[in-house]
Amino acid sequence: MQTDDPKAFPRVLVLSGLPFSQDNATGITLSNIFSDWPSENMALAFISGELEPNFGSKAMKLGEWRWFLPGYLARGVLPDRFLRLSREVPGGAPAVEVGGGTKALAWAHRFVRTGNEFVPVLRLGPLKQFIEAFNPDVIYSMLGSMKLIRFVNNIADRYNLPVVPHFMDDWPTFFYSDGFLCGLPRRALAHSLESLFKHVHSGLCIGEDMADEYQQRYRRPFLPLMNSIPNERFASPPVFHSSETVIFSYIGGLHLNRWQSLLEIASVMGEGTELRIFAPEKDLAQFSDLFAGFPFIKLGSLRSSEVDEEMRRADVLLHVESFDPDAASYTRLSVSTKISQYMCVGKPILAYGPGSLSSIKVIGRAGAGAIVGRRDLGPLRTEIRNLARDGILRKDLGSHGFEYARGRFSQSAATKTLRMALSKAAALGPRGGVID
């Protein structure tokens, strides 16, 4: 974390469930967007996980109490196939198949997880000394759980600090939205968010659409900021190549019914093309049989170190979303971090999913690809054929995406946005008041 003028950056206390690391999406995003922040002007307090070894700022791991059954014990008691119901979003995501298990066991797992959201973190005494020694100007947090919202509120109240929340998806809409436990967790979440926004001048969101909607929802300014790309990735223009077989590659998960959109793409691939799908091994174990028998297709998994090479090897990169109404509602304001990675290698994107979703719309804004925004195999087949036959089209679309990503997703752009939001909050100081 280097900068020429540390005094120009506020002293930010990052409060997070997970630390800076390369092991999960939260850790990667934190590491990337704060990579140019002066190390002496940042401190991190996190609940669980292992911090990356080269982290240069002050950091403190807190730990947490577990209510009733620890998470690891619940996993031991309840078979894995019963836990998928609430794994991704506690009480809010569209219903995930329970895999033949009983609803009672899935409900019990959610009950345990919900209870654990209301117990405190540990080491609050040492944390007091840690914070007072650092003397922060502002708090930054991605939130994402009831436990973390309550923790951030407590610290902001105790030290009278402004908070800059960073929303990476629209979890406030979906957490506990199904009336679990007679709606008590949902009401507790609403109360905690209302208390949080007493400390908020402005916030950050993963994309432009979410920033616009949250500005209306919470009556605060929001800026878009997603996972950033190192500046050196934009140092030279992308290299384009052509071959007899045009490779269409998808890199990502198959959950939220994305497998179904990929299956429809597979059904219309033609001569001279090849579809490559790289997904986590657990996803392939569940869905690979569905793709058996299709020509022009390869399935596999990638290590994180192999992703960039595979993106550069492709001629066209695929982004898909589900047309299922529940899944589309859940992903409406989300923006896949893969999109910025796709654009920075300068390859065209074929987007197949509802045209109203933010992940699809950002590809259109960038002019970075071909979009099929409705469930229709005819236009899908046409766009695949056009991309396969027209190398100049592929080059133009890839160049547009590269330039768009350079201006919005580079580390320089991310640091500018982050510094603007945190500096403004620090300068304004404690906000006070209620949601207007």
Secondary structure, DSSP 8 states (H G I E B T S, - for coil): ---S-GGGS--EEEEESS-S-SSSHHHHHHHHHTTTS-GGGEEEEESSS---TT--SEEEE--B---SS-HHHHHHHS-HHHHGGGSSSTTTS-----TT--HHHHHHHHHHHHHHTTS-BS-HHHHHHHHHHH--SEEEE---SHHHHHHHHHHHHHHT--EEEEESS-HHHHTTTT-GGGGHHHHHHHHHHHHHGGG-S-EEESSHHHHHHHHHHHSS-EEE----B-GGGGSS-------SSEEEEEES--TTTHHHHHHHHHHT--TTEEEEEE--HHHHHHHGGGGTT-SSEEEE---GGGHHHHHHH-SEEEEE----HHHHHHHTT---HHHHHHHHTT--EEEES-TTSHHHHHHHHHT-EEEE-SS-HHHHHHHHHHHHH-HHHHHHHHHHHHHHHHHHTBHHHHHHHHHHHHHHHHHH----S---
